[in-house]
Amino acid sequence: MFWTTLSSEEELNTIIKNSHIKPQIIFKHSMRCGTSFLVKESLEESESDPNLEIHLLDLIANRNISDQIASIFKVRHESPQVLIIKDGICVYQKAHSGIRMQSILNATADKFS
Protein backbone atom coordinates (compact mmCIF):
# COMPACT_ATOMS: atom_id res chain seq x y z
CA MET A 1 0.00 0.00 0.00
CA PHE A 2 1.22 3.47 -0.83
CA TRP A 3 0.32 6.36 1.48
CA THR A 4 0.42 9.98 0.44
CA THR A 5 1.07 12.22 3.42
CA LEU A 6 -1.58 14.82 4.22
CA SER A 7 -0.07 17.63 6.24
CA SER A 8 -1.31 20.94 4.89
CA GLU A 9 -4.46 22.85 4.01
CA GLU A 10 -3.22 23.02 0.41
CA GLU A 11 -2.97 19.22 0.24
CA LEU A 12 -6.49 18.90 1.69
CA ASN A 13 -7.80 21.28 -0.98
CA THR A 14 -6.08 19.15 -3.64
CA ILE A 15 -7.75 16.02 -2.25
CA ILE A 16 -11.14 17.73 -2.46
CA LYS A 17 -10.44 18.87 -6.02
CA ASN A 18 -9.20 15.41 -7.08
CA SER A 19 -12.28 13.77 -5.53
CA HIS A 20 -14.24 15.06 -8.52
CA ILE A 21 -12.06 12.84 -10.73
CA LYS A 22 -11.79 9.73 -8.54
CA PRO A 23 -12.46 8.79 -4.92
CA GLN A 24 -9.95 9.94 -2.32
CA ILE A 25 -9.35 8.09 0.92
CA ILE A 26 -8.15 9.81 4.09
CA PHE A 27 -6.84 7.71 6.96
CA LYS A 28 -6.51 9.68 10.19
CA HIS A 29 -3.84 8.08 12.37
CA SER A 30 -2.70 8.88 15.89
CA MET A 31 0.91 8.07 16.72
CA ARG A 32 -0.14 7.75 20.40
CA CYS A 33 -2.99 5.28 19.95
CA GLY A 34 -2.50 1.51 20.04
CA THR A 35 -5.73 0.88 18.15
CA SER A 36 -4.61 3.27 15.44
CA PHE A 37 -1.31 1.41 15.06
CA LEU A 38 -3.11 -1.94 14.77
CA VAL A 39 -5.56 -0.61 12.17
CA LYS A 40 -2.76 1.01 10.16
CA GLU A 41 -0.76 -2.21 10.23
CA SER A 42 -3.81 -4.20 9.11
CA LEU A 43 -4.42 -1.81 6.21
CA GLU A 44 -0.77 -1.99 5.17
CA GLU A 45 -0.87 -5.79 5.15
CA SER A 46 -4.07 -5.88 3.07
CA GLU A 47 -4.25 -5.89 -0.67
CA SER A 48 -5.39 -2.52 -1.96
CA ASP A 49 -6.61 -1.18 -5.27
CA PRO A 50 -3.64 0.59 -6.93
CA ASN A 51 -6.06 3.08 -8.49
CA LEU A 52 -7.15 4.43 -5.10
CA GLU A 53 -5.45 7.48 -3.68
CA ILE A 54 -4.94 6.91 0.05
CA HIS A 55 -3.79 9.81 2.22
CA LEU A 56 -2.33 9.45 5.71
CA LEU A 57 -2.93 12.21 8.24
CA ASP A 58 -0.77 12.19 11.39
CA LEU A 59 -3.24 13.59 13.92
CA ILE A 60 -0.64 14.55 16.52
CA ALA A 61 1.37 16.67 14.10
CA ASN A 62 -1.62 18.00 12.16
CA ARG A 63 -4.61 18.33 14.49
CA ASN A 64 -5.61 21.55 12.72
CA ILE A 65 -6.08 19.63 9.45
CA SER A 66 -8.18 17.01 11.27
CA ASP A 67 -10.34 19.81 12.66
CA GLN A 68 -10.76 21.21 9.13
CA ILE A 69 -11.76 17.77 7.86
CA ALA A 70 -14.39 17.47 10.60
CA SER A 71 -15.76 20.90 9.74
CA ILE A 72 -15.71 20.58 5.94
CA PHE A 73 -17.14 17.06 5.76
CA LYS A 74 -19.45 17.31 8.80
CA VAL A 75 -17.95 14.28 10.54
CA ARG A 76 -17.06 13.81 14.16
CA HIS A 77 -13.31 13.72 14.86
CA GLU A 78 -12.24 10.17 15.72
CA SER A 79 -8.99 8.25 15.73
CA PRO A 80 -8.30 6.16 13.87
CA GLN A 81 -10.77 7.11 11.18
CA VAL A 82 -11.11 6.53 7.46
CA LEU A 83 -13.13 8.71 5.09
CA ILE A 84 -13.92 8.31 1.42
CA ILE A 85 -14.31 11.63 -0.38
CA LYS A 86 -16.17 11.78 -3.69
CA ASP A 87 -17.25 14.94 -5.53
CA GLY A 88 -16.15 17.05 -2.57
CA ILE A 89 -18.26 15.24 0.05
CA CYS A 90 -17.63 12.45 2.53
CA VAL A 91 -19.60 9.45 1.27
CA TYR A 92 -18.21 6.86 3.70
CA GLN A 93 -16.76 7.01 7.21
CA LYS A 94 -15.61 4.37 9.67
CA ALA A 95 -13.66 4.59 12.89
CA HIS A 96 -11.67 2.46 15.32
CA SER A 97 -11.76 -1.30 14.81
CA GLY A 98 -14.52 -0.93 12.19
CA ILE A 99 -11.89 0.03 9.61
CA ARG A 100 -11.17 -2.79 7.16
CA MET A 101 -9.55 -2.63 3.72
CA GLN A 102 -12.17 -4.95 2.26
CA SER A 103 -14.94 -2.63 3.49
CA ILE A 104 -13.15 0.33 1.90
CA LEU A 105 -12.80 -1.57 -1.38
CA ASN A 106 -16.47 -2.61 -1.24
CA ALA A 107 -17.56 0.97 -0.55
CA THR A 108 -15.56 2.34 -3.45
CA ALA A 109 -16.83 -0.40 -5.79
CA ASP A 110 -20.45 0.12 -4.73
CA LYS A 111 -20.33 3.89 -5.05
CA PHE A 112 -18.06 4.41 -8.04
CA SER A 113 -18.43 1.51 -10.43
N, C-alpha and C positions, 0 to 999 in steps of 0.2 A: 504494500500500500504506500502511496506517495501522499504526504501531507504538504500543503502549502500553508505557510505561517500567516496568520492574521494578527497584525499588531498595530494597525493604524486606521484612522477614520477613512483615509483615502482607499485603503485596501477593502474596507467594508463597502464603500461606495462602488468599487469595481465589482465586487461580488454581486451586489444588487443589480448593477447594469448587466453583468454577464448572465444573470438568472433569466433574462428575457430571451437568451439564446439556448441555454441548457440549464438543468437543475444544478444548484450549488448546495453543498453540504457543509455545515459549520459544526465542528465538534468542540465544545467548550470543556476544557480540561483544567483541573486544579492540581498543581504540583504538590499540594499538601494533603490530598485526599486519597486514601487507600482504594476506595471504590473507583475513583476516577482512573487510577493507575491500572486496576484490573480490567476495566472496560476498555481503556486505550490498548492494552496488551491484547485483549480479545479481538478488537477490531484489526489490529496490525497482523494478527495471525490468520485472519479470515481472508478468503478470496474476495476481491473487490472487482467492480466494473472499471476498467481502465479509462472509460469515457467520462466517469464522474469526476468532478472537481471537489476535493475534500480539503477543507481549511481547518487548521488547528489553532484554537485561541487559548493561550496560556492566561488563565483567569487571574492569577496572582500578579503577573506583570502588566496585565491590560484590563483591569476591572472596569475602566471607563468605557472600553469598547463593548464589554459585556452589558453594561448599563444601557448603551446606545442600542444594542441588539434587542434588549428587553423592551425598550421604548418604541423602536421602529416597528418591530414585528408583533408587539402586544403579547409577549410571552413572559411568564414569570422566570426570573433568574434562578437557575438550578445548576448543580455541578455534581457529576458530569451531565452534559446535555447535548443532544444532537438535534439540529434543525435542518430541514430541507427547504430551500428558498427557490421559488419558481415565479417568474413574472413579477418580481419585487415583493412577494408576500411569503410568509411562512405557511407551507401547506402540510407540514408534518413536524412533530416535536415529540421527543421521548427523553426521559431522564433516568439517571441512576442505573440500576441493574436491568431496566427495560430496554436498554440500548443493545441491539444486535445487528450485525452486518446484514444478515439475511432479511431482517425486517426493513432495513434501509433499502436494500436492493428491490424487495417486493414493493415498497412504497414508490420508488422511482419508476418501476415498471408499470404499476397500476395507474400512476398519474401522468406518465409522459410517453407511453407507447403509442 
